[in-house]
Structure formats: C-alpha cells, structure tokens
Amino acid sequence: MKYIVDPIFPEGGVHLIGAVLGVDPQRLILSWLAQSHADGTFLGHPSRAFRHFYVALEETEVSLKNKLATGGFSETVRAAAIDQVRPLTVEGMVKLTPSDTELLVIGNIGALVKNKVASDALVLALLPALRAFAGERKTIIGITDASKSYGGRERIKGTSMWAHYSDTVVILEPGSQPDSVTAKIFPVNSKPEVVEVPLPPPLAEVPPA
C-alpha cells in the first residue's frame, strides 16, 4: 500500500481531521501543504512529496488570499475559497480541482452538507461521492470540528456516520505547551496512537483588502 503520510493517510482514501474548540487546524495544514514539494513529516510521520489542492470552505476568496499572503504561502499553496466553488457540491469541487492533484484538503467539510453535520442522510450521500471522486489516484482529507465528549473516532462532531464511513480519523487537542498540539490518530490500517507536535507560528490577522 502507498501512503501520503505513512502509515496515517493511505492513498485513495477519505480521511478526517477534527479539531476541538481552541485548536486551529489551518496552522498545521498550510505549513504542511507549503512544503509538499519535498519529503517531510506531518503529525510526526514521514510525508512524501505530493501535488495538493486546498478547498477552504471556511474562507472567502478575499480572506484566503490575505491569509496566504501573510503567511508567505501565496506561491506554495494551491487553494480556492468557498465563493469560488460553484455549485457548492462535490461536482463543483471536481470542476475546480486541478487534474494533477494527488491530495485534496477540504476545510470545513460540513459546508458540503449545508453544515447539517448531524444528518445521517446528507453525510451518507456525501462520503460515497467523495470516495468516488478520490478513486485510486486522489486522497481526500476533510477538516471539521471535534467534540470533547465521547471517545475515539466518534469524537468527530455530528452524526457517527462521519467516523464510521471514513478511513483514518485524527482528533486535534491542545498540547501540553502553548505552541503544541496533541493528535489522537485512529488509522485505518494500524493501531491508534497519540503524538504531540509543535505548532508553526500563528498566522497574523490581516484586514480584508
């Protein structure tokens, strides 16, 4: 089996990263994507070079452009915002995603179910559509919220269908230090584990242009 991140994210899967309140997953994701032209690490594991596309459904085009520029990511992170996805469906993302994309990261994946993350029917319609889009050549990681209650994979906020019908699930919590995060990893092909990793510097707030 081939991996984007070994052994966390196998190629061709649909994975979820859920962050509890107070943890900003963008700080990890944008820094990782900016280095995707070369081998590196992510969540403490080897990450191979890959061609990415980030669909930031938590950002408008203006706010995303400002954030990428402030972080120095404008030339290294390929991305689009929610107001660039038309229609706001998997089909809309298919039209927007570059054909050479190997890893598609979807920020606020709940936007694809109109933020009705507790709806079994909507989630059960979305996840097979994403898996069909991924096929064998693309890997998809959806970013969403996590609950502080429950345990294991089921901490993904909303219906339990998110956890049951995804592959690897990662829960991000505050680390033991202010600039670290704890990742509880529930891989599809190996045993769960807990790692603590440093956070890159926070992105500065920039007023809209």
C-alpha positions in Angstrom: 0.0 0.0 0.0 1.2 3.5 -0.8 0.8 6.5 1.5 0.7 10.3 1.5 1.7 10.1 5.2 2.9 6.7 6.3 1.0 4.9 8.0 -1.6 7.5 8.7 -3.1 8.5 5.3 -3.0 5.8 2.6 -3.5 6.9 -1.0 -7.0 6.9 -2.4 -8.9 7.2 0.9 -11.2 9.7 2.5 -9.9 10.8 5.9 -11.0 13.3 8.6 -9.2 15.7 10.9 -11.4 17.0 13.7 -10.2 19.9 15.9 -11.6 20.8 19.3 -12.6 24.3 20.1 -9.4 26.4 20.5 -7.2 24.5 18.1 -6.7 26.0 14.6 -6.0 23.2 12.2 -5.0 25.7 9.4 -1.8 26.3 11.3 -0.7 22.7 10.7 -2.3 22.2 7.3 -1.0 25.3 5.5 2.6 24.8 6.7 2.4 21.1 5.6 1.0 21.9 2.1 3.6 24.7 1.6 6.3 22.0 2.0 4.6 19.4 -0.2 7.1 19.7 -3.0 9.6 17.7 -0.9 9.6 14.8 1.5 8.9 15.8 5.1 6.9 15.0 8.1 3.3 15.5 9.3 2.0 14.6 12.7 5.3 13.0 13.5 5.3 10.6 10.5 7.0 10.6 7.1 5.2 12.5 4.4 6.1 12.1 0.8 6.1 14.9 -1.8 2.7 15.3 -3.5 0.7 17.7 -5.6 -2.1 19.3 -3.5 -5.2 21.5 -3.7 -6.8 23.1 -0.7 -10.5 24.0 -0.9 -11.0 26.4 2.0 -14.7 26.3 2.7 -14.1 28.2 5.8 -12.8 31.2 3.9 -13.9 33.7 1.3 -11.6 34.4 -1.6 -10.5 37.7 -0.1 -9.8 36.3 3.3 -8.0 33.3 1.9 -5.8 35.5 -0.4 -4.9 37.7 2.6 -4.1 34.8 4.8 -1.9 33.1 2.3 0.0 36.3 1.6 0.5 37.0 5.3 1.8 33.5 5.9 4.1 33.6 2.9 2.1 30.8 1.2 0.9 32.6 -1.9 3.5 30.9 -4.1 3.4 27.5 -2.5 -0.2 26.6 -1.6 -2.7 26.0 -4.3 -6.1 26.9 -2.9 -9.6 28.1 -3.6 -12.3 29.6 -1.2 -15.9 28.8 -0.7 -17.2 31.5 -3.0 -15.1 30.0 -5.9 -16.9 26.6 -5.6 -20.0 26.7 -7.8 -22.2 24.9 -7.1 -21.2 24.2 -3.5 -21.2 20.4 -4.1 -18.7 17.6 -4.8 -19.4 18.2 -8.5 -18.4 21.9 -8.0 -15.1 20.9 -6.5 -14.5 18.3 -9.2 -14.6 21.2 -11.8 -12.3 23.4 -9.7 -9.7 20.8 -8.7 -6.5 20.7 -10.9 -6.3 17.4 -12.7 -2.8 16.6 -11.3 -4.0 16.9 -7.7 -2.9 13.9 -5.5 -4.1 15.3 -2.2 -7.3 17.3 -1.8 -7.8 19.0 1.5 -11.3 20.3 2.3 -11.6 22.9 5.0 -14.9 22.9 6.9 -16.2 19.8 5.1 -19.5 20.3 6.8 -20.3 23.1 4.3 -20.9 20.3 1.8 -23.8 19.1 3.8 -25.1 22.7 4.4 -23.4 22.5 7.9 -26.1 19.9 8.9 -23.3 17.6 10.2 -25.8 15.6 12.3 -27.8 14.5 9.3 -27.2 10.8 8.6 -28.8 11.1 5.1 -26.7 14.0 4.0 -23.4 12.6 5.3 -24.2 9.1 3.8 -24.7 10.8 0.4 -21.6 13.0 0.7 -18.9 10.4 1.7 -19.5 7.9 -1.2 -19.4 10.8 -3.6 -16.1 12.0 -2.2 -14.8 8.4 -2.3 -15.8 8.1 -6.0 -14.0 11.4 -6.7 -10.9 10.2 -4.9 -10.8 6.9 -6.8 -7.3 5.4 -6.7 -5.3 8.5 -7.6 -6.6 11.1 -5.2 -6.5 11.2 -1.4 -9.0 13.4 0.4 -8.7 14.9 3.9 -11.7 16.7 5.3 -11.3 19.2 8.2 -14.1 19.5 10.7 -14.9 20.0 14.4 -14.4 17.5 17.2 -16.4 17.1 20.4 -14.8 17.0 23.8 -17.2 14.2 24.8 -17.4 10.6 23.6 -14.2 8.8 22.7 -12.1 7.5 19.8 -13.2 8.1 16.2 -16.7 9.1 17.3 -15.5 12.4 18.6 -16.0 13.9 15.1 -18.8 16.4 15.6 -22.2 15.4 14.2 -23.5 12.0 13.2 -21.4 9.0 13.9 -21.6 8.2 10.1 -18.6 10.6 9.7 -16.4 8.3 11.7 -17.9 5.0 10.5 -17.6 5.7 6.8 -14.2 7.5 6.7 -10.8 5.9 6.8 -8.2 7.5 9.2 -9.6 9.9 11.8 -7.4 12.4 13.6 -8.5 14.4 16.6 -6.6 17.5 17.4 -6.5 18.8 21.0 -4.4 21.4 22.8 -0.9 20.2 23.7 1.0 20.3 26.9 2.7 23.5 25.7 1.0 26.7 24.3 2.6 26.1 20.9 2.0 22.4 20.5 -1.0 20.2 19.7 -1.9 16.7 20.6 -3.1 14.5 17.8 -5.0 11.3 18.6 -4.7 9.2 15.5 -7.0 6.4 14.6 -5.5 4.9 11.4 -7.5 2.7 9.0 -4.6 0.1 8.8 -2.8 0.3 12.2 -3.2 0.8 15.9 -4.3 4.1 17.4 -1.6 6.4 18.7 -1.2 9.8 20.4 1.5 12.2 19.3 2.4 15.7 20.4 3.8 18.0 17.7 4.9 21.7 17.7 2.6 24.3 16.0 4.1 26.7 13.4 3.7 30.4 14.3 0.1 31.7 14.2 -1.0 33.5 11.1 -1.3 37.2 11.6 -4.7 38.8 11.3 -4.9 40.9 8.1 -7.9 43.2 7.5 -9.7 42.5 4.2 -8.4 44.4 1.2 
